[in-house]
Amino acid sequence: MGEASDKRRQKLWEHYMEVERKELEQRRSGQLGRALPDESHEKLERIVEEDRRKAEEGLVELRSGDKVWYKHIDELTREDRPGRIESENARAAWIQERLRRQSRPR
């Protein structure tokens, strides 16, 4: 790879990490949302509090299949991206399922 390609890869990595840090800050402020009508407020609050605690420690979730682990954001490498993507996909699926349950007629 040439120098221009290396610079572009580095620039993309810096942008990726900027997005990760912004998301971590959102998690620190507990931005998972509020309980839906059919959800336990206590259960969601426990989830939010645990997520907030991990975010305050600088931890991000990684996944591979059923395996889940956490890594400090400053220790992330390019090789961690698939685990981060899988984790984000799982979070998005959880949110979508919550919204689907909310929109079901009662």
C-alpha positions as CSV (number, residue, x, y, z in Angstrom):
1,M,0.0,0.0,0.0
2,G,1.1,3.5,-0.7
3,E,1.5,6.4,1.6
4,A,-1.8,8.0,0.4
5,S,-3.6,4.8,1.1
6,D,-2.1,4.6,4.6
7,K,-3.1,8.2,5.3
8,R,-6.7,7.5,4.1
9,R,-6.9,4.4,6.3
10,Q,-5.7,6.4,9.3
11,K,-8.2,9.2,8.6
12,L,-11.0,6.6,8.4
13,W,-9.9,5.0,11.6
14,E,-9.9,8.4,13.4
15,H,-13.4,9.1,12.1
16,Y,-14.6,5.7,13.3
17,M,-13.1,6.3,16.7
18,E,-14.7,9.7,16.9
19,V,-18.1,8.1,16.3
20,E,-17.4,5.4,18.9
21,R,-16.5,8.1,21.5
22,K,-19.7,10.1,20.7
23,E,-21.7,6.9,21.2
24,L,-19.9,6.2,24.5
25,E,-20.8,9.7,25.7
26,Q,-24.5,9.1,24.8
27,R,-24.4,5.9,26.8
28,R,-22.8,7.7,29.8
29,S,-25.9,10.0,29.8
30,G,-28.2,7.0,29.8
31,Q,-29.8,7.5,26.4
32,L,-31.4,4.1,26.0
33,G,-34.8,5.5,26.2
34,R,-37.8,5.1,28.5
35,A,-39.8,2.0,29.3
36,L,-42.6,1.2,26.9
37,P,-46.1,0.5,28.3
38,D,-45.6,-3.3,28.4
39,E,-42.1,-3.1,29.9
40,S,-40.9,-3.2,33.4
41,H,-39.5,0.2,34.4
42,E,-37.3,-1.5,37.0
43,K,-35.8,-3.9,34.4
44,L,-35.1,-1.2,31.9
45,E,-33.6,1.0,34.6
46,R,-31.3,-1.8,35.6
47,I,-30.2,-2.2,32.0
48,V,-29.7,1.5,31.6
49,E,-27.7,1.8,34.8
50,E,-25.5,-1.2,33.9
51,D,-24.9,0.3,30.5
52,R,-24.1,3.7,32.0
53,R,-21.6,2.2,34.5
54,K,-19.8,0.4,31.7
55,A,-19.8,3.6,29.6
56,E,-18.4,5.6,32.5
57,E,-15.5,3.0,32.7
58,G,-14.9,3.5,28.9
59,L,-16.0,0.0,28.0
60,V,-17.6,-0.9,24.7
61,E,-19.3,-4.2,23.9
62,L,-18.0,-6.7,21.4
63,R,-19.8,-9.8,20.2
64,S,-19.1,-12.9,18.2
65,G,-22.2,-15.2,18.1
66,D,-23.2,-15.8,21.6
67,K,-19.9,-14.6,23.1
68,V,-20.0,-11.1,24.6
69,W,-17.0,-9.2,26.1
70,Y,-16.0,-5.7,26.8
71,K,-12.9,-3.7,25.9
72,H,-11.8,-0.2,26.9
73,I,-12.3,2.2,24.0
74,D,-8.6,3.2,24.0
75,E,-7.7,-0.4,23.4
76,L,-9.9,-0.9,20.3
77,T,-8.1,-1.9,17.1
78,R,-9.2,-2.2,13.5
79,E,-9.6,-5.9,14.1
80,D,-12.3,-5.2,16.7
81,R,-14.6,-3.6,14.2
82,P,-16.5,-6.9,13.3
83,G,-17.2,-7.4,17.0
84,R,-18.4,-3.9,17.4
85,I,-20.6,-4.1,14.3
86,E,-22.1,-7.3,15.6
87,S,-22.7,-5.7,19.0
88,E,-24.4,-2.7,17.4
89,N,-26.5,-5.0,15.2
90,A,-27.7,-6.8,18.4
91,R,-28.5,-3.5,20.1
92,A,-30.5,-2.3,17.0
93,A,-32.4,-5.6,16.9
94,W,-33.3,-5.2,20.6
95,I,-34.6,-1.7,20.0
96,Q,-36.5,-2.8,16.9
97,E,-38.2,-5.6,18.9
98,R,-39.2,-3.2,21.6
99,L,-40.7,-0.8,19.1
100,R,-42.5,-3.7,17.3
101,R,-44.0,-4.8,20.6
102,Q,-45.1,-1.2,21.2
103,S,-46.9,-0.9,17.9
104,R,-48.8,-4.1,18.1
105,P,-52.6,-3.6,18.6
106,R,-53.8,-4.6,22.0
